[in-house]
């Protein structure tokens, strides 16, 4: 275990707080919104963030638990992806709700990803939940656009 990696992976100790993962998700979305509005390279930064999160989580593991709750860098990194479909607040709230549901209940094969070794397992289950959320929001947006066109 690396103390610096543990500090980063717990987001400076936030992982030990009640609702630490929810705080991490909120911070991740805020970071994603900031990046998307400030640089045209935001998608590269978010992809690199996922990779760096795997490395950091791998170096911060202090237990044999598949996904220790105090390591919240995975929620931070994955939640940053939720701004991909849209920066509209309704889309972000819907994506965050779906993400939280999928991350908590680990359905649609997400639980299997948690069993991958080390940092990969810690980060990939949350990343999968975020990607499924993004797909669902994209589909919902397209359906709503189609319904608006049909009514005209």
C-alpha positions in Angstrom: 0.0 0.0 0.0 1.2 3.5 -0.9 0.2 6.3 1.5 0.1 8.9 -1.3 -2.1 6.6 -3.5 -4.4 6.0 -0.6 -4.7 9.8 0.0 -5.6 10.3 -3.6 -7.9 7.2 -3.9 -9.9 8.4 -0.9 -10.1 11.9 -2.2 -8.1 13.3 0.7 -10.2 11.2 3.2 -13.6 11.9 1.9 -14.0 8.1 1.3 -14.2 7.7 5.1 -17.2 10.0 5.5 -20.8 8.9 5.4 -22.0 9.3 1.8 -18.4 9.6 0.6 -19.2 7.9 -2.7 -22.1 10.3 -3.4 -19.8 13.3 -2.6 -17.2 11.8 -5.0 -19.8 11.4 -7.7 -20.9 15.0 -7.3 -17.3 16.2 -7.4 -16.7 14.0 -10.5 -19.7 15.5 -12.4 -18.6 19.0 -11.4 -15.0 18.3 -12.7 -16.4 16.8 -15.9 -18.6 19.9 -16.5 -15.6 22.2 -15.8 -13.4 20.3 -18.2 -16.1 20.2 -20.9 -16.7 23.9 -20.8 -13.0 24.9 -20.5 -11.1 22.7 -23.0 -11.8 21.0 -26.3 -9.7 18.0 -25.1 -12.0 17.2 -22.2 -12.7 13.7 -23.5 -9.0 12.8 -23.5 -8.6 14.1 -20.0 -11.5 12.0 -18.8 -10.2 8.9 -20.5 -6.8 9.4 -18.9 -8.5 9.9 -15.6 -10.0 6.4 -15.8 -6.6 4.9 -16.5 -4.9 6.8 -13.7 -7.7 5.8 -11.3 -7.0 2.2 -12.0 -3.3 2.7 -11.3 -4.0 4.7 -8.1 -6.6 2.3 -6.8 -4.3 -0.6 -7.4 -1.6 1.0 -5.4 -4.0 2.1 -2.6 -5.6 -1.3 -1.8 -5.3 -2.1 1.9 -7.7 -5.0 2.0 -8.7 -8.1 0.1 -12.3 -6.7 -0.3 -13.1 -6.6 -4.0 -14.2 -2.9 -4.0 -13.5 -1.2 -0.6 -16.0 1.5 0.1 -13.3 4.0 1.3 -11.7 4.0 -2.1 -13.9 6.5 -4.0 -11.7 7.5 -6.9 -13.7 5.1 -9.0 -16.9 7.0 -8.4 -15.2 10.3 -9.1 -13.6 9.2 -12.3 -16.7 7.4 -13.6 -19.2 10.1 -12.7 -17.1 12.6 -14.7 -18.2 10.6 -17.8 -21.9 11.3 -17.1 -21.6 14.7 -18.8 -21.0 13.1 -22.2 -24.6 13.1 -23.4 -25.4 16.7 -22.5 -24.6 19.5 -20.1 -28.4 20.0 -19.5 -29.1 19.7 -15.8 -32.0 17.3 -16.5 -29.7 14.9 -18.4 -27.0 15.1 -15.7 -29.5 14.4 -12.9 -31.0 11.5 -14.8 -27.6 10.1 -15.7 -26.5 10.4 -12.1 -29.7 8.6 -10.9 -29.2 5.7 -13.3 -25.5 5.5 -12.4 -26.3 5.4 -8.7 -28.9 2.7 -9.2 -26.5 0.6 -11.4 -23.6 1.1 -9.1 -25.5 0.1 -6.0 -27.4 -3.0 -7.4 -24.6 -4.1 -9.8 -27.0 -5.5 -12.4 -26.4 -6.1 -16.2 -23.1 -7.9 -15.6 -21.5 -5.0 -13.6 -21.0 -7.3 -10.5 -18.7 -9.6 -12.6 -16.4 -6.6 -13.4 -16.0 -5.9 -9.7 -14.3 -9.3 -9.4 -11.5 -8.4 -11.8 -8.2 -8.1 -10.0 -6.9 -5.0 -8.2 -7.6 -1.5 -9.5 -9.2 -2.7 -12.7 -12.0 -4.4 -10.7 -12.4 -1.4 -8.5 -12.7 1.1 -11.4 -14.3 -0.9 -14.2 -17.6 -1.7 -12.4 -18.2 2.1 -11.9 -17.1 2.8 -15.4 -19.5 0.2 -16.8 -22.3 1.7 -14.8 -21.5 5.2 -16.2 -21.3 3.9 -19.8 -24.7 2.1 -19.5 -26.1 5.3 -18.0 -24.7 7.4 -20.9 -26.3 5.0 -23.4 -29.6 5.1 -21.7 -29.6 9.0 -21.7 -28.6 9.1 -25.3 -31.5 6.8 -26.2 -33.9 8.8 -24.1 -32.8 12.0 -25.8 -33.2 10.5 -29.2 -36.7 9.2 -28.4 -37.7 12.6 -27.1 -36.4 14.3 -30.2 -38.3 11.8 -32.4 -41.5 12.4 -30.4 -41.2 16.2 -30.9 -40.7 15.7 -34.6 -43.7 13.4 -34.9 -46.0 15.9 -33.1 -45.3 18.7 -35.6 
